[in-house]
Amino acid sequence: MTCDVRLIKKRHTSYVSRHTSIMLSILIPVYNINLHPLVSELNAQLIENQIDYEIIIEDDASSDKAIRYHNSLLGEMEHVTYIEHTENLGRSKTRNHLADIAKYPYLIIMDGDARVKKPSYIAHYLHFISEKKDIAPEFVVSGGLSYRDDLPEKSKHLRYKYGVKREVRSARERNEHPYSHFTPFNMLITKSVFEKCRFDESLTDYGYEDTFFGFDLEDAEIPLYHIDNELYHDGLDENRDFIAKTEASVRNLDKLYKSGKINDRFIAHSHLLQTWQRFSAERSGRLILRFLRFYKNLLITLMLKYNSLKAMDLYKLAMFDELQSKASLSEH
């Protein structure tokens, strides 16, 4: 892959391990997030566990120059490399590139808006590797995510409520359908997996690249485990920004649907598509969809005023149906 980047500082020589031969690459794609608290805590835990490691930060052309400069200073730390894109490549390309340049066999990939929840975070992953490395040369482990108990400011309650109600699941729940519940927000993965499965770089719009990567893991029969080793998700959007991202994900779903990338397995994974197909197949359902489209602004009000996730579900349904209706009209 061709990647226009600025390498701020070369990786340093590895920390000499005293107790284990496990070697870790910590990979963090970032966009407009201050990484100092995250990297400082990770670095402290890695030193404490006395292993060979590197931390690679890849900034995807952050628009905030102050944050970008502040993060670049992390490249002066021992074992830390900071890379900066000159143009936005998107999450798929950035994650793939990080995996390509990592020099160690075990990779921990996390989003830039993650924060460490437990002082045993690194140790927990190391324990898992120690148990599996001799019997499973390739695997993926999802540690899960969590939200803080303290409510954020009111302007972020919709995103917080969505995260707590829709994203947080125990390892036991996630292991019931491991590939369906996959998220790369916080994962341990063997580098060799990327020789078989990569994030789809054609998916440059917001949403669903994670879903397809999970399907690729399943098709390649890569073992996928879920454990309780959560990171906090601290990057909460303002309510209106979260609605805008939701709209972008629906537009991307519409684009994927029309391109033929959506198959029966994807539909079984998508409550939105299942509901839309069921409603659009019957006259009464089509009337409901038309009614929802007429009251889209009311649904937005319910989301903003009451943080209603049900209103969000209906809004997404109305928006997807509207996009499908426009396509149908243009064909005629």
Disulfide bonds with the S-S distance in Angstrom:
none
